[in-house]
């Protein structure tokens, strides 16, 4: 597990990070979410040793992080940093050699990654000759080329079409399944919701919330349910302690303080007409993010 403890960083008079602490669990996909300028990229750069923190510390399994630990982390920056005129496979081999792989092992590993990312026919192409989405996949391959012990990815899904997103999700999930910690930032909250085990939300350089998406839902939102019957459900609006959040005649979504209050609505619906469906409703991550950041 990677732990960030009390990380602070300022640039001049501007406080970018303020006593930020959170964990990246082994074998866990941790989504790192915040508005533009919230401090996500600065945090990642401090974790990687590109920037120094003003205070705080980073540990791996309880021991202070060392240069060797940082070199074993695969990193994908938001800004593309590869050589546009260099063949793709040559770039991957070049980067892998920095981490001690032989030329033969590096090429084999590079071709394997390109195959898994649907770039099998592209190894001899230059980076500038392929689409922006494929360039993004090469960046992901570059982060994985040296078989890292952990991954830090800044906006890995930017520019990817739906098919490429699916393949990338498969590759990243398989990597986490080996027991490696993975931290990634993304503004695409629908993808974050599908991928994450844990979620870290920051704002203005401070931790706002951390935990699994379900834990955050339980702590921040009243539970919601959906109900559909054969009769008009306008009466639900008048039930004490119930808040209707969406209504369409015979279908309603409502929040309730607890299960007992929701079940009372269900019992009354059964008395009035036939019930077609009744189920808990999971609050979408984008709404949860708005609730948390605007609290």
Steps between C-alpha positions, in 0.01 A plus 500: 500500500615852420412762762518877466508665841456873560629611160516879457646703215497868409618690195588845629198628692266245342423194714445214254484208746400532864562207737380243247487137615362187333591139418536311171423140585685200357299346219255791513400743227489839673327782314643845569231759434485877530425813302764663280767656719413288804855362528477155341796532263717663769421209733600248234825682429589502870424129523737440209774728633470751217407763759587514870238549767539788745393261775359153549625160396425210266539137605475163329386223733604719792854581380603842371489506121844481335636577154489130410131488593424798281685353203276194532183709454354525150392855421286643225487882494202688361727675249641264237876476545612244240703566186264567206737391223630183667346158419267389777678175585838675505367747757371222724829310477695821573296569815515140619880497469516778759345253744749223430311288246705343223425613147345163420281493813398863447391438143305188594330688783427797276340288228291320762366830636427637154307184420297526820421864423390423141815652347642175363540639147662826613844423655702641209280808459624830638297650781398804293357277225235337720179650639491693828314212662770255395765741626325489836515119498874515427537723807327232707729233353799719593382511862473120508806403295734434795250288695456764773397425857243782499334732248427873508292619206394858430186506280567161332169494310532839332445474124404132500198376305259257672672188364841627610361586844377143542834350404689740727269418789577131451876560500496722810267270693722202419800693630326585828397134533869411538491680836647832383368838622355720225423873532333677210334835446216560259226752433292224337305405809297232323824312433628563851180351638546183296867454582571610856528297816574813703442868442695804620339842449701818554421869472735796534779262597310348793346159545122521476408133510656155465364147498316265271231657284236317703643628830491855368145457378389381843678784678395785271162419346167395641416151368277502193249255356297469181139390495267419207132410533182484291362819656608862528765554768450870568405413859863412577581874507284539811658217702690639804882482482489394133654716227403433140802551273343386173138439407319370190142413582515133593878502563683685774850528642514619859737533793420380849684523833515120541372163378196513726376825345547362149318178590208707633467658153506152346227371734274792413565447128398134536176610671422745218586297186721232348874561541705439188843564653668627815878522542780702660654760270877552483596868489720567191857602570465837324218593739696373797798709388280811482357434846842449653675795338215744558441405863 
